[in-house]
Amino acid sequence: MALDSDNVRVAVTGAVYVAPTATAAPTSSDSALNVAFVDLGYVSADGITESIDRSTTQIRAWQNGSLVREVTSEGTYTVSMMFIETNEAVLELYYGSANTAGKFDIDPTSTGGRKSFVVDVVDGANVERIYIPAGEITALGERTLASGEAVGYEVTITAYADAGSTTVSKWFSSLES
Protein backbone atom coordinates (compact mmCIF):
# COMPACT_ATOMS: atom_id res chain seq x y z
CA MET A 1 0.00 0.00 0.00
CA ALA A 2 1.38 3.39 -0.97
CA LEU A 3 1.63 6.21 1.53
CA ASP A 4 -1.01 8.90 0.97
CA SER A 5 -0.93 12.07 3.10
CA ASP A 6 -4.45 12.92 1.87
CA ASN A 7 -5.65 10.15 4.20
CA VAL A 8 -4.32 11.84 7.34
CA ARG A 9 -7.30 13.10 9.34
CA VAL A 10 -7.56 15.78 12.01
CA ALA A 11 -10.62 16.15 14.21
CA VAL A 12 -11.02 19.84 13.33
CA THR A 13 -14.60 20.26 14.52
CA GLY A 14 -17.80 18.33 15.00
CA ALA A 15 -20.90 17.93 17.10
CA VAL A 16 -22.44 15.63 19.69
CA TYR A 17 -26.16 14.87 19.64
CA VAL A 18 -28.55 13.04 21.97
CA ALA A 19 -32.05 11.60 21.42
CA PRO A 20 -34.38 9.02 22.94
CA THR A 21 -33.36 5.43 22.14
CA ALA A 22 -36.40 4.84 19.89
CA THR A 23 -35.27 7.61 17.51
CA ALA A 24 -34.60 6.58 13.89
CA ALA A 25 -30.90 5.89 13.30
CA PRO A 26 -28.74 7.77 10.81
CA THR A 27 -27.97 5.91 7.59
CA SER A 28 -24.66 7.44 6.49
CA SER A 29 -22.03 9.98 7.47
CA ASP A 30 -24.01 12.81 5.89
CA SER A 31 -27.63 11.71 6.27
CA ALA A 32 -29.90 14.21 7.99
CA LEU A 33 -30.45 13.34 11.62
CA ASN A 34 -33.94 12.83 12.93
CA VAL A 35 -35.28 16.06 14.47
CA ALA A 36 -35.33 14.35 17.90
CA PHE A 37 -31.51 14.54 18.00
CA VAL A 38 -30.47 17.60 20.03
CA ASP A 39 -27.05 19.25 19.50
CA LEU A 40 -25.34 19.40 22.90
CA GLY A 41 -23.16 22.40 22.00
CA TYR A 42 -19.51 23.18 22.58
CA VAL A 43 -17.05 20.49 23.68
CA SER A 44 -13.74 21.56 25.27
CA ALA A 45 -10.58 21.84 23.16
CA ASP A 46 -9.47 18.46 24.57
CA GLY A 47 -12.01 16.93 22.18
CA ILE A 48 -13.49 13.47 22.47
CA THR A 49 -11.75 10.36 23.74
CA GLU A 50 -12.86 7.05 22.27
CA SER A 51 -11.97 3.86 24.17
CA ILE A 52 -12.41 0.20 23.38
CA ASP A 53 -11.51 -2.00 26.33
CA ARG A 54 -11.24 -5.77 25.97
CA SER A 55 -10.71 -8.50 28.53
CA THR A 56 -9.28 -11.77 27.34
CA THR A 57 -8.72 -15.23 28.74
CA GLN A 58 -5.57 -17.07 27.77
CA ILE A 59 -5.80 -20.78 27.09
CA ARG A 60 -2.60 -22.69 27.69
CA ALA A 61 -1.66 -26.24 26.76
CA TRP A 62 -1.20 -28.74 29.57
CA GLN A 63 1.73 -30.37 27.81
CA ASN A 64 4.14 -27.42 27.70
CA GLY A 65 2.30 -24.44 29.14
CA SER A 66 2.38 -22.69 25.76
CA LEU A 67 -0.30 -20.19 24.85
CA VAL A 68 -2.53 -21.86 22.26
CA ARG A 69 -5.42 -19.41 22.10
CA GLU A 70 -6.74 -16.17 23.55
CA VAL A 71 -10.49 -15.63 23.80
CA THR A 72 -12.11 -12.22 24.15
CA SER A 73 -14.43 -12.54 27.12
CA GLU A 74 -15.61 -8.94 27.54
CA GLY A 75 -15.60 -5.71 25.57
CA THR A 76 -16.67 -2.15 26.38
CA TYR A 77 -16.92 0.91 24.12
CA THR A 78 -16.94 4.39 25.66
CA VAL A 79 -16.59 7.99 24.57
CA SER A 80 -15.65 10.76 26.99
CA MET A 81 -15.80 14.51 26.60
CA MET A 82 -16.27 17.74 28.51
CA PHE A 83 -19.14 19.95 27.45
CA ILE A 84 -18.39 23.63 28.02
CA GLU A 85 -21.73 24.99 26.90
CA THR A 86 -24.30 25.30 29.66
CA ASN A 87 -27.70 24.49 28.17
CA GLU A 88 -30.75 22.51 29.21
CA ALA A 89 -29.80 19.33 27.30
CA VAL A 90 -26.27 19.25 28.79
CA LEU A 91 -27.54 19.88 32.32
CA GLU A 92 -30.16 17.13 32.00
CA LEU A 93 -27.50 14.75 30.69
CA TYR A 94 -24.94 15.65 33.37
CA TYR A 95 -27.31 15.56 36.33
CA GLY A 96 -29.51 12.70 35.07
CA SER A 97 -32.51 14.84 35.92
CA ALA A 98 -35.18 16.76 34.03
CA ASN A 99 -35.44 20.53 34.13
CA THR A 100 -38.40 21.65 36.22
CA ALA A 101 -38.75 25.43 35.79
CA GLY A 102 -34.97 25.92 36.02
CA LYS A 103 -34.50 23.47 38.91
CA PHE A 104 -32.72 20.11 38.76
CA ASP A 105 -33.34 17.61 41.58
CA ILE A 106 -30.06 15.71 41.81
CA ASP A 107 -29.81 12.05 42.77
CA PRO A 108 -26.13 11.05 42.55
CA THR A 109 -27.13 7.51 41.51
CA SER A 110 -29.27 8.65 38.55
CA THR A 111 -27.80 8.29 35.08
CA GLY A 112 -30.82 9.69 33.28
CA GLY A 113 -31.28 6.32 31.53
CA ARG A 114 -30.28 5.08 28.12
CA LYS A 115 -30.26 7.40 25.13
CA SER A 116 -29.05 7.39 21.53
CA PHE A 117 -25.96 9.44 20.70
CA VAL A 118 -24.35 10.67 17.49
CA VAL A 119 -20.83 12.10 17.37
CA ASP A 120 -19.80 13.78 14.13
CA VAL A 121 -16.08 14.38 13.63
CA VAL A 122 -15.36 16.76 10.75
CA ASP A 123 -12.16 17.44 8.78
CA GLY A 124 -13.15 19.56 5.78
CA ALA A 125 -15.29 17.37 3.51
CA ASN A 126 -14.40 14.23 5.49
CA VAL A 127 -16.87 13.17 8.18
CA GLU A 128 -16.61 10.32 10.64
CA ARG A 129 -20.00 9.63 12.22
CA ILE A 130 -20.23 7.55 15.40
CA TYR A 131 -23.70 6.25 16.26
CA ILE A 132 -24.45 4.75 19.66
CA PRO A 133 -28.02 3.38 19.55
CA ALA A 134 -28.15 2.74 23.31
CA GLY A 135 -25.72 4.60 25.55
CA GLU A 136 -25.74 5.78 29.14
CA ILE A 137 -23.74 8.26 31.19
CA THR A 138 -21.69 5.99 33.43
CA ALA A 139 -19.11 8.45 34.79
CA LEU A 140 -19.00 12.14 35.57
CA GLY A 141 -15.98 14.36 36.06
CA GLU A 142 -15.68 17.01 38.73
CA ARG A 143 -17.03 20.47 37.99
CA THR A 144 -14.64 23.28 38.77
CA LEU A 145 -16.07 26.75 39.11
CA ALA A 146 -13.18 29.18 38.77
CA SER A 147 -12.60 32.70 37.54
CA GLY A 148 -11.32 32.80 33.98
CA GLU A 149 -12.26 29.19 33.14
CA ALA A 150 -15.22 27.76 31.29
CA VAL A 151 -17.57 25.69 33.44
CA GLY A 152 -17.28 22.13 32.20
CA TYR A 153 -19.48 19.04 32.36
CA GLU A 154 -17.29 15.96 31.87
CA VAL A 155 -19.15 12.77 30.94
CA THR A 156 -18.37 9.23 29.88
CA ILE A 157 -20.92 7.49 27.68
CA THR A 158 -20.90 3.69 27.71
CA ALA A 159 -22.44 1.94 24.71
CA TYR A 160 -24.71 -1.07 25.13
CA ALA A 161 -25.77 -3.59 22.51
CA ASP A 162 -29.18 -2.85 21.02
CA ALA A 163 -31.79 -5.47 20.07
CA GLY A 164 -29.78 -6.31 16.95
CA SER A 165 -26.52 -6.71 18.95
CA THR A 166 -25.06 -3.50 17.52
CA THR A 167 -23.08 -1.54 20.09
CA VAL A 168 -21.68 1.17 17.82
CA SER A 169 -21.91 1.97 14.11
CA LYS A 170 -19.41 4.16 12.26
CA TRP A 171 -19.43 5.76 8.86
CA PHE A 172 -16.44 7.36 7.14
CA SER A 173 -17.45 9.65 4.27
CA SER A 174 -14.16 9.01 2.45
CA LEU A 175 -15.01 5.27 2.31
CA GLU A 176 -18.69 5.48 1.37
CA SER A 177 -19.57 4.85 -2.24
Phi, psi and omega in degrees: 000132180280148176288140181217103183294343175294344180267004177277122184253149174231134178280080186290315182204187178162196181203155176236132183235153177225148179204164173300153184296337181278000183291141179303137183283154171293163183240353178196180181291338183237012178290148178294136177281149174304145183298344178288340178287126181253129176288125183275356174091199186297138172250146182300163181298344177290346175075211186240135178253123178256132181228136171236112180255136178232141171249138181232159175241126179272137177249123183245147179284141177294323188296316185225006179071009181286147174289124181247344179192154174227125185251131175284121184257335180212153175208139180224135177246128177224155168231139181233147180197166174239115175283136178243006175257124178270109177216169185303315183296319179293316180297318178296320179294312184295314184271350180064032187217148178278152176283124175239093179054044177085004181245138177240118175276119189258124172244112184303342180270352183277131177260351185084356178085179182281144179216165173265143180230146171232132174240119175257127178246121190241132173226090183064237180275354182268127181234131169252123180247126177252126179240122176249103183294329180218101180232162182215146175286114183249350177210145177235142174271168177289147174261126176250127179250103185220149179298133176083004179235144175292141174286129183242154179232093184275128181226153169239127179256125176256131181270138176245154176291137176273188183301332179267012180069018175270126178266315182213141171241145179226140172237143175237115185301327182289347181252352180281141176228000000 
